[in-house]
Amino acid sequence: MGGPEIERLIQLFAKVPGLGPRSARRAVLKLLQYPEARMLPLAQAMAAAARAVKHCALCGNLDSVNPCAICADPKRDHTMICVVETVADLWALERSGVHPGLYHVLGGTLSALGGTGPDDLNIRPLLARVQPGDVQEIILALSATVDGAATSHFLTDRLAASGVHVTRVAQGVPIGGALDVLDDGTLATALRARR
Amino acid sequence: MLCLLRLNLTDFRNYRALTWRPESRVAVITGPNGSGKTNLLEAVSLLAPGRGLRGARIAEFARHGGGGRWAVAARLRQGEAPPFDLGTGTAGDGPADRRLFRLDGAEPRTQADIAARFAVVWLTPQMDTLFQESASGRRRFLDRLVWALEPGHARESAAHDTAVASRNRLLATRPNDASWLAGLEESIARHAVALAAGRLGFVAHLNAAPLPPSAFPRAHLALIDPIAERLATQPALAVEVWLRDALAQTRATDAATGATSLGAHRADLAISDAATGLSASQASTGQQKALLLGIILAHAALIAEARATAPMLLLDEPAVHLDAPRREALFSALAALPGPALLTGTDAEVFAPLAHDASFWQVRDGDLVKAG
């Protein structure tokens, strides 16, 4: 179509999550219209991020400093760690601004069918983090799926010996949601977790 | 009363482009074997969420030589309200293995929006073997009946089966990982008790459903399941604890057999004639068919009661195995039903007693032609 450079670019863009061949063509065309204003800054930003961003050695978050800005922040509550599956979940919680403590990114959930075991997840470092005795509460914020529930159970069991207080995020009625459109399982869980 | 005003099929199974107006609440469709009678019922069954009356995969619906896309659309009317349009099929430019719904031209917010407007209940000749086959077939049959009334039941069932499959795999690969196994067993216990409670509630509801007096035999359902037995006398949480502990005790034997020996996947359904107590498995083929029809009609009545709208009945070859008095009973029950019904058969003569209540159609070369 327009030379190997364009084809290669479209192929690479089409592998970006959320894009397909069609949207990749559209994005590349748009960028090519403004090479100086849009394309080169994008290329430079990508190269810079690829070089600088690393997983935080403590919590598994992505940041250009190590430990990450959250772990290094003295104003945050270091006695409280919220365990999440992915960095996307961490970002979601950060956007809400409700968690004053630290995080720990597991990198997924245990999955017997998917072949993901405890050693494939960031579990050992979590157990090491609670050892010194500074941490008082671990909040498990994992998916409400069979694997998420099994992982929560597994972690609660492993953390029991440390004496740390282990809690799970509540499940229930969404804000702005009507009761009669909720499925029975959510409604029953919400009712059980009433306060 | 729900009414099917028009049905359009595009590249669905053997139909290239069909536009059909049934003209009456009950429609009888006849034609030789393989002409596409069941395909038509299947198309209607797909207007409700689920895999339709054949349980087929989405890719199987497209007509051979039709380009891989297909669509089913219906115009329906509920009582005196303005008609509404319901459609399903593959998107014109989207993936061919994903089907979409349209309610009055727009994508419905959730499938519950559709379920609130439209429901189907069906009977196919494949279900005739229900009483001979394994417990799993009867369990699936029961679960489908429960789903139609409680959409949450499907989610519980899927989560339960995932937890059981995960535990089986874990017992084979890491049998000593007690924390992980306990987590999965907790899930199995929670979902199994929810499933048993849902099934138990439905069985009690169906057995007690007020049905119009009919010459049609009434079926009595009973759940054969240790979890359900305990639920009858103990609180649900106590049963969850019992099941969780029992699963922990059976790890060694379950690892040896490669299967989880306790759970909602072990239940069976016993069906008998409510009047005589005769077990369905001991009954003749005709009596079995009559019992099955009794359940389907009672189920339709329950849905009509719960949703304030009667479901559409799809009866594929309902007259097969029935003697003349039972056929009469079926036809009079259909004539008294509050919802629409589509019936198929190879021979229109059999349906003659319905002449005043039904319109008659013949399938011919992928089209429906009015008969008589």
Interface residues (C-beta under 8 A of the other chain):
Chain A: L110 S111 A112 L113 G117 P118 T145 V146 D147 A149 A150 T151 S152 H153 F154 D157 R158 V181 D183 D184 G185 A188
Chain B: T110 A112 E150 P151 G152 R155 E156 A159 T162 A163 A165 S166 R167 R169 L170 T173 R174 D177 A178 S179 W180 A182 G183 L184 E186 S187 A194
